[in-house]
Amino acid sequence: MESRSNVSLKKASYSLVERRKPLSPSSVIVIGSGFAGLAAARALKNASFEVVVLESRDRIGGRVYTDYSFGFPVDVGASWLHGVCKENPLAPLIGRLGLPLYRTSGDNSVLFDHDLESYALFDTDGHQVPQDLVERVGQVFQEILDKADKLRQENTNDMSVAQAITIVMDRHPELKQEGLAHKVLQWYLCRMEGWFAADADTISLKNWDQEVLLPGGHGLMVRGYRPVLTTLARGLDIRLHHRVTNIIRGKKGVEITVENGKTFVADAAIITVPLGVLKSKSIKFEPRLPEWKEEAINDIGVGTENKIALHFEKVGSPMTLKRCQTMLLLGSHSLS
Ligand SMILES: Cc1cc2nc3c(=O)[nH]c(=O)nc-3n(C[C@H](O)[C@H](O)[C@H](O)COP(=O)(O)OP(=O)(O)OC[C@H]3O[C@@H](n4cnc5c(N)ncnc54)[C@H](O)[C@@H]3O)c2cc1C
């Protein structure tokens, strides 16, 4: 491992070498052209670094992609700016582009990114769930979370959110809901699971609410994120269809090989591929990543989150809420 880490990049023989000369002490390869990669590449280029971005797909953006097939923008990946405030690093760019945001909730919504008035909830027979019921059950859900928080303070060992809710419900049977109210309560739990892209039995009670969100509430990018991406990407040297397979780090820099055998060298690399890619070990690191980093990659979970967009020709009864409407099927996750 030691000897590999000392590999001399100048001496390495390449099947095909894409020139990045024994680069000026300021060359960087950025792997991945999602927001992280584009932001890093943009900052480096602005600081006069020589930058190449290697992207495996045929497009930039990664988990951010605006689809226009309905004739209007629909973000099938990220669509919210969480934390509509000046401190948000995307705020200056969004402001400069004059892109409007639709604020769906303030900071403290129990639905995480929506206020209840943004929602029209329907049962599986197509009947609208009365809003006062949705609000009442929302308060019950908040109460369950408050009691789960107390449970967390009583216990030094971690447990899952699902386990905590079961304990809370056993201790406070008055919080149990019946019939439609029970389904609405399940929907609140599903919203939480959706936020984390994880089932409640894999969400940590100790850590679930420890993320620090910027203030300002949640704003939907009504014209989509594409203009932000294309502005960040403008003028960058981005190589699409360049799937990185090997990264060798030596004393004099990094050597990076892509699927078709091309090799790139530079002084440094910034790796912004998703955690799932790191977990799959489809990129070989030489020398191996430090043990603590490999452990972290193994230990942190990843979930799958998809969106389904439905386009209605006209908005008819009973979907006549004044704000955005969401068709929800009350699911079968258990929250007893
Ligand atoms: C459905 C959905 C909705 C979301 N909604 C929101 C939201 O509303 N607001 C919000 O803030 N966040 C949201 N997120 C999360 C947000 O999209 C991500 O946190 C963010 O886009 C991650 O950016 P990234 O650059 O770190 O990674 P990615 O966007 O995943 O970019 C990584 C890039 O690396 C490339 N890559 C992978 N492997 C290789 C390889 N071997 N070689 C070269 N390139 C490679 C990928 O193709 C990709 O382009 C959502 C995510 C999903 C899936």
The ligand as a Tripos MOL2 file, in Angstrom:
@<TRIPOS>MOLECULE
LIG
   53    58     1     0     0
SMALL
NO_CHARGES

@<TRIPOS>ATOM
      1 C1        -35.9770   12.6530   -5.9560 C.3       1 LIG1
      2 C2        -35.0480   13.5700   -5.1990 C.ar      1 LIG1
      3 C3        -35.5150   14.7700   -4.7140 C.ar      1 LIG1
      4 C4        -34.6620   15.6420   -4.0300 C.ar      1 LIG1
      5 N1        -35.1490   16.8430   -3.6170 N.ar      1 LIG1
      6 C5        -34.3080   17.7550   -3.0820 C.ar      1 LIG1
      7 C6        -34.7350   19.0870   -2.8480 C.ar      1 LIG1
      8 O1        -35.8810   19.4350   -3.1350 O.2       1 LIG1
      9 N2        -33.8380   19.9730   -2.3270 N.ar      1 LIG1
     10 C7        -32.5540   19.6050   -2.0300 C.ar      1 LIG1
     11 O2        -31.7870   20.4500   -1.5400 O.2       1 LIG1
     12 N3        -32.1160   18.3450   -2.2590 N.ar      1 LIG1
     13 C8        -32.9460   17.4240   -2.7970 C.ar      1 LIG1
     14 N4        -32.4970   16.1770   -3.1030 N.ar      1 LIG1
     15 C9        -31.1030   15.8670   -2.8150 C.3       1 LIG1
     16 C10       -30.2090   16.5350   -3.8720 C.3       1 LIG1
     17 O3        -30.6870   16.2220   -5.1590 O.3       1 LIG1
     18 C11       -28.7920   16.0160   -3.6830 C.3       1 LIG1
     19 O4        -28.3710   16.2260   -2.3480 O.3       1 LIG1
     20 C12       -27.8150   16.7400   -4.5740 C.3       1 LIG1
     21 O5        -28.2940   16.8860   -5.8910 O.3       1 LIG1
     22 C13       -26.5260   15.9460   -4.5410 C.3       1 LIG1
     23 O6        -25.5770   16.6060   -5.3640 O.3       1 LIG1
     24 P1        -24.1510   15.9660   -5.5270 P.3       1 LIG1
     25 O7        -23.4170   16.8150   -6.5040 O.co2     1 LIG1
     26 O8        -23.5460   15.7470   -4.2060 O.co2     1 LIG1
     27 O9        -24.4050   14.5090   -6.1190 O.3       1 LIG1
     28 P2        -25.0840   14.0830   -7.4990 P.3       1 LIG1
     29 O10       -26.0830   15.0860   -7.9490 O.co2     1 LIG1
     30 O11       -25.5250   12.6760   -7.3600 O.co2     1 LIG1
     31 O12       -23.8590   14.1770   -8.5100 O.3       1 LIG1
     32 C14       -22.8950   13.1870   -8.5820 C.3       1 LIG1
     33 C15       -22.4710   13.0630  -10.0310 C.3       1 LIG1
     34 O13       -21.4310   12.0950  -10.0950 O.3       1 LIG1
     35 C16       -21.6170   11.3540  -11.2780 C.3       1 LIG1
     36 N5        -20.9080   10.0830  -11.1270 N.ar      1 LIG1
     37 C17       -21.2530    9.0000  -10.4030 C.ar      1 LIG1
     38 N6        -20.3170    8.0320  -10.5150 N.ar      1 LIG1
     39 C18       -19.3490    8.5340  -11.3260 C.ar      1 LIG1
     40 C19       -18.1250    8.0190  -11.8240 C.ar      1 LIG1
     41 N7        -17.6980    6.7990  -11.4930 N.pl3     1 LIG1
     42 N8        -17.3930    8.8010  -12.6440 N.ar      1 LIG1
     43 C20       -17.7980   10.0600  -12.9950 C.ar      1 LIG1
     44 N9        -18.9600   10.5880  -12.5480 N.ar      1 LIG1
     45 C21       -19.7160    9.8470  -11.7200 C.ar      1 LIG1
     46 C22       -23.1290   11.1810  -11.3620 C.3       1 LIG1
     47 O14       -23.5480   10.8380  -12.6730 O.3       1 LIG1
     48 C23       -23.5970   12.5740  -10.9410 C.3       1 LIG1
     49 O15       -23.7390   13.4310  -12.0320 O.3       1 LIG1
     50 C24       -33.3220   15.2850   -3.7920 C.ar      1 LIG1
     51 C25       -32.8450   14.0600   -4.2610 C.ar      1 LIG1
     52 C26       -33.6960   13.2120   -4.9630 C.ar      1 LIG1
     53 C27       -33.1510   11.9150   -5.5020 C.3       1 LIG1
@<TRIPOS>BOND
     1     1     2 1
     2     2     3 ar
     3     2    52 ar
     4     3     4 ar
     5     4     5 ar
     6     4    50 ar
     7     5     6 ar
     8     6     7 ar
     9     6    13 1
    10     7     8 2
    11     7     9 ar
    12     9    10 ar
    13    10    11 2
    14    10    12 ar
    15    12    13 ar
    16    13    14 ar
    17    14    15 1
    18    14    50 ar
    19    15    16 1
    20    16    17 1
    21    16    18 1
    22    18    19 1
    23    18    20 1
    24    20    21 1
    25    20    22 1
    26    22    23 1
    27    23    24 1
    28    24    25 2
    29    24    26 1
    30    24    27 1
    31    27    28 1
    32    28    29 2
    33    28    30 1
    34    28    31 1
    35    31    32 1
    36    32    33 1
    37    33    34 1
    38    33    48 1
    39    34    35 1
    40    35    36 1
    41    35    46 1
    42    36    37 ar
    43    36    45 ar
    44    37    38 ar
    45    38    39 ar
    46    39    40 ar
    47    39    45 ar
    48    40    41 1
    49    40    42 ar
    50    42    43 ar
    51    43    44 ar
    52    44    45 ar
    53    46    47 1
    54    46    48 1
    55    48    49 1
    56    50    51 ar
    57    51    52 ar
    58    52    53 1
@<TRIPOS>SUBSTRUCTURE
     1 LIG1         1 GROUP 0 **** ****
